[in-house]
Amino acid sequence: MEHDLLRQAKAVRDDSALNDQDKIAKLRELYEYARSEQRAASESSMVDDDGLNDALRTIEMALADLGDDGLSDAEEKSAATL
């Protein structure tokens, strides 16, 4: 079963009604949510990955395709990296 975040990321990526900046904004929101879920999963056995890594990778690739490299800078500066 495909993770809901993965479906959402693909829907944003493929939405022709959104311009690139809107896609980037929505994908960044999804990315931040997915990272918070991933952090929670690493701290507790109550949250299962359940495709979360695939969703994160899809979001990262979609952002890169849109020319957004801001995640790598934010990740390097974040104290909450895994």
Backbone bond lengths (Angstrom), bond angles and torsions (degrees), N, CA, C in turn:
res aa  C-N    CA-C-N  psi(-1)  N-CA   C-N-CA  omega(-1)  CA-C   N-CA-C  phi
1 M - - - 1.448 - - 1.530 109.65 -
2 E 1.296 116.54 132.34 1.450 121.96 -178.64 1.530 110.35 -75.43
3 H 1.308 116.42 135.23 1.455 121.93 179.36 1.526 109.09 -63.48
4 D 1.336 117.11 142.53 1.467 122.01 -178.46 1.526 111.50 -59.00
5 L 1.320 118.01 -38.57 1.462 120.51 178.53 1.521 111.23 -64.31
6 L 1.310 116.77 -34.75 1.453 120.34 177.59 1.532 109.88 -65.28
7 R 1.315 116.87 -43.74 1.478 120.52 177.15 1.524 110.62 -62.28
8 Q 1.326 116.66 -42.82 1.466 120.35 179.92 1.529 111.18 -63.62
9 A 1.323 116.54 -43.00 1.468 120.48 179.79 1.525 111.02 -62.25
10 K 1.323 116.25 -44.01 1.463 119.80 178.56 1.523 110.90 -64.37
11 A 1.327 117.03 -37.83 1.469 120.75 179.52 1.528 110.59 -64.53
12 V 1.326 116.92 -42.74 1.465 120.53 177.97 1.526 109.61 -64.66
13 R 1.314 116.69 -47.59 1.468 121.51 -178.72 1.532 111.63 -57.10
14 D 1.327 116.40 -38.16 1.457 121.14 -174.48 1.530 114.18 -94.62
15 D 1.332 117.75 0.71 1.459 121.90 -176.74 1.531 110.56 -77.03
16 S 1.311 116.80 106.24 1.468 121.04 -177.33 1.529 111.99 -73.82
17 A 1.324 118.49 -12.52 1.461 121.62 178.37 1.529 111.89 -78.96
18 L 1.327 117.48 -15.37 1.460 121.81 -179.73 1.519 110.52 -97.49
19 N 1.344 116.18 139.53 1.465 118.23 172.61 1.531 108.19 -82.52
20 D 1.320 116.49 172.45 1.466 120.35 -175.17 1.523 112.68 -60.08
21 Q 1.331 117.89 -39.56 1.466 120.06 -179.06 1.525 111.49 -65.71
22 D 1.340 116.80 -38.38 1.465 119.97 176.91 1.525 110.99 -66.79
23 K 1.328 115.72 -39.50 1.469 119.58 177.78 1.522 110.25 -62.54
24 I 1.327 116.22 -44.60 1.466 120.57 -179.84 1.524 110.16 -60.47
25 A 1.319 117.03 -45.05 1.471 120.60 -179.64 1.525 111.29 -60.95
26 K 1.323 116.73 -45.98 1.467 120.30 -179.27 1.529 111.10 -67.52
27 L 1.328 116.60 -40.78 1.462 120.06 179.66 1.527 111.26 -66.02
28 R 1.317 117.26 -36.59 1.468 119.79 177.43 1.522 111.11 -64.98
29 E 1.335 116.83 -38.88 1.471 120.22 176.62 1.525 110.27 -61.97
30 L 1.328 116.31 -45.27 1.463 120.23 178.60 1.528 110.72 -62.87
31 Y 1.326 116.21 -39.90 1.456 121.10 -179.70 1.526 110.62 -62.34
32 E 1.321 116.66 -46.92 1.468 120.00 -179.54 1.525 111.11 -62.34
33 Y 1.321 116.50 -40.31 1.462 119.97 177.69 1.537 110.31 -63.62
34 A 1.319 116.16 -45.21 1.467 120.41 -179.27 1.525 110.89 -63.07
35 R 1.332 117.35 -39.66 1.468 120.31 178.62 1.529 110.80 -64.90
36 S 1.338 116.89 -38.67 1.462 118.47 178.90 1.526 110.56 -66.21
37 E 1.326 116.76 -37.90 1.464 120.63 175.90 1.524 110.73 -64.96
38 Q 1.317 116.29 -39.67 1.461 120.37 179.94 1.531 110.50 -65.83
39 R 1.325 116.76 -40.81 1.470 119.93 177.35 1.523 110.61 -62.73
40 A 1.333 116.34 -42.46 1.466 120.12 178.52 1.525 110.39 -62.92
41 A 1.310 116.83 -39.27 1.466 120.79 -179.84 1.519 111.11 -65.89
42 S 1.323 116.84 -33.22 1.463 119.35 -179.16 1.524 111.85 -74.75
43 E 1.328 116.27 -19.67 1.460 120.38 -178.84 1.521 113.46 -98.39
44 S 1.319 116.60 -13.62 1.458 119.85 -175.04 1.521 109.83 -145.50
45 S 1.294 115.48 145.69 1.463 118.83 176.71 1.519 111.45 -83.56
46 M 1.326 117.34 0.61 1.462 120.68 -177.72 1.525 112.63 -77.67
47 V 1.327 118.25 -24.78 1.454 121.95 -179.24 1.519 107.99 -106.45
48 D 1.319 116.71 120.38 1.456 121.94 -179.12 1.523 109.34 -92.17
49 D 1.329 118.07 149.53 1.462 122.67 178.04 1.521 110.37 -58.37
50 D 1.313 117.93 -50.88 1.463 123.22 174.17 1.526 113.28 45.86
51 G 1.330 117.51 44.23 1.456 120.84 177.24 1.516 114.18 90.23
52 L 1.317 117.58 6.41 1.449 121.52 -177.92 1.523 112.06 -63.01
53 N 1.316 117.39 -40.04 1.463 120.00 178.90 1.525 111.32 -63.71
54 D 1.324 117.34 -38.62 1.463 120.49 176.40 1.522 111.05 -63.54
55 A 1.320 116.36 -40.50 1.463 120.84 179.04 1.526 110.47 -63.43
56 L 1.330 116.51 -45.28 1.463 120.10 178.59 1.523 111.37 -60.60
57 R 1.301 116.26 -43.88 1.472 119.90 -179.40 1.527 110.80 -64.34
58 T 1.316 117.78 -41.57 1.459 121.70 178.13 1.525 110.86 -62.31
59 I 1.326 116.64 -42.40 1.458 121.14 178.77 1.524 110.03 -64.35
60 E 1.333 117.06 -45.39 1.463 120.73 178.84 1.523 111.43 -59.48
61 M 1.319 116.84 -43.26 1.469 120.88 -179.62 1.524 111.07 -67.22
62 A 1.336 117.14 -40.11 1.465 120.66 179.01 1.527 110.38 -64.12
63 L 1.325 116.82 -41.73 1.464 120.15 178.19 1.525 110.85 -64.92
64 A 1.312 117.06 -41.59 1.461 120.55 177.73 1.529 110.95 -62.98
65 D 1.327 116.89 -40.83 1.464 120.78 178.19 1.524 111.82 -62.56
66 L 1.339 116.08 -29.33 1.461 121.33 179.25 1.532 111.65 -85.98
67 G 1.324 116.10 1.33 1.461 120.71 177.94 1.512 114.08 83.84
68 D 1.317 117.77 15.28 1.454 121.64 -179.54 1.518 109.68 -96.31
69 D 1.315 116.10 116.40 1.467 119.71 177.67 1.522 111.32 -114.16
70 G 1.317 117.03 16.08 1.457 122.18 -178.35 1.508 114.53 -65.27
71 L 1.332 117.81 -25.40 1.461 119.77 -178.92 1.517 111.61 -65.17
72 S 1.311 117.69 -39.55 1.460 118.81 -177.86 1.523 110.43 -64.21
73 D 1.333 117.46 -38.66 1.455 120.23 177.09 1.523 110.94 -66.22
74 A 1.322 116.52 -44.65 1.462 120.42 -179.20 1.517 111.11 -65.11
75 E 1.316 117.14 -39.62 1.463 120.78 -179.94 1.520 110.97 -65.01
76 E 1.333 116.78 -39.87 1.456 119.84 -178.80 1.525 111.78 -66.54
77 K 1.338 117.14 -31.25 1.458 121.47 -177.32 1.517 112.83 -91.16
78 S 1.325 117.84 -11.46 1.448 121.60 -174.66 1.521 111.40 -78.47
79 A 1.323 114.59 137.24 1.463 119.78 176.14 1.511 111.42 -81.12
80 A 1.320 116.40 -10.16 1.467 120.54 -174.37 1.525 111.63 -101.11
81 T 1.320 118.01 27.41 1.449 119.08 177.64 1.515 109.88 -75.63
82 L 1.320 115.54 155.46 1.472 119.75 -179.21 1.500 110.96 -82.25
